[in-house]
Amino acid sequence: MNILLTNDDGIMSPGLIELAYALQKKHNVYIVAPETEQSAKSQAITIKSEMQLKKHDIKGIVNDAFSLSGTPADCVRVALDVLYKDEIDLVFSGTNRGLNAGADILYSGTVSACVEGNVYKLPGVAVSAEVYEEEPVDFVTAAKYAVDIFEEYKTLIMGRQIVLNINVPHIKEGEIKGVKVCEVGDVIYDSFIIENENENGKTIKGNGRQVREFIEGSDRYYLDKDYVTISPIQYRFNDPELLKIFNGK
């Protein structure tokens, strides 16, 4: 299978490289990733500026690897429109440094790269690993789970415009309780404070996330209980049931 691999942490991210190592054992992996970190860019694209595409030689990577001075969605568009037109079967994105659970997926460049693949009628797998304080992220374990989950569920996603959103908690591999297929959790809003105020305006600063209980059965709920989570996501704006209501049927 020909897999396009991207991320939002940048071309030299250890999460991307470890995931490439794991995937290329069974598949052809082609990397097109942002030149620099593009976290929280969602599905933004570049429309008025030129972008620079550069080839990289990354130790242990078998096939081509390119960086692009654009967003994750830009990387997918350039890969599928220019570099590998009609050659790619699936888009992988990650492994992200930090979870993309609950409503975070709306802002995530990692998840949105796979959604951009859906625009091209390709399925996607987004992979994220939890960050805990200053401890290193175990990208090797995250990649192992991601590949195993993909191999288990690939017959269900191939040929469909769907994204598997995978999150791996920050614990030792032997302490992971299992894998849960679950719904996307709720919104956990950032809180903000006014840091200073003068005649020119106000400076607003993030003050961390509000603490709240997680919805039982959601990705956030199971991650908090030391499970790897899988949330199948289908992005669409049209709702057949809502159309029926507005049509009076």
Secondary structure, DSSP 8 states (H G I E B T S, - for coil): -EEEEE-SS-TT-HHHHHHHHHHTTTSEEEEEEESS--TT-TT----SS---EEE---TT--S-EEEESS-HHHHHHHIIIIISTTT--EEEEEEEES---GGGGGT-HHHHHHHHHHHTT--EEEEEE---TTS---HHHHHHHHHHHHHHHHHHHTTS--EEEEEE-SS-GGG--EEEE-B------EEEEEEEEETTEEEEEEEEE------TTBHHHHHHTTEEEEEEE---S--HHHHHHHTT-
